[in-house]
Amino acid sequence: MASLCIAHSSYGHIQPIATSAAASVDPFKSKVIFEEIEKRLKESGAEAVKKVNGIFVFKVKSADNQEGIWVVDVKNGNGSVKFDAKGKGDVTISMDDENLMKLMTGQLNPQQAFFQGKLKISGNMALAMKLKELQPQANAAMSKL
């Protein structure tokens, strides 16, 4: 499934950039982040659901321009993580794979990433501020690299 993103050139012209939806998590370094979040939700999901009460959609662009979409549900039951191109949530976070890894492991400041255009957020901004609740869980993913 191909989609089209819009990018601005240095001359102010709009240029289409072809992207394609990834069929699997394989081209993404950040898959370890989502594996770790899923593991933690299985261990203490009910507690996380009480704290966060929201559904995050992560739109991640790989180095080869594929888009992967993860849905991190920290609102229902004990929470869940799914790789789902049709996923919907309360807040959508769009980043490239490399910067998502840095953000979720504390190597990239969220405010700086936002103002530098490395992080795009749409939807419930208050929920986006709760992203830090998932970050400590993701730090363990670095040990898998």
Summary of the structure (lengths in Angstrom):
residues: 145
radius of gyration: 15.1
end to end distance: 29.7
largest distance: 50.8
contacts: 436
relative contact order: 0.17
helix: 38%
strand: 32%
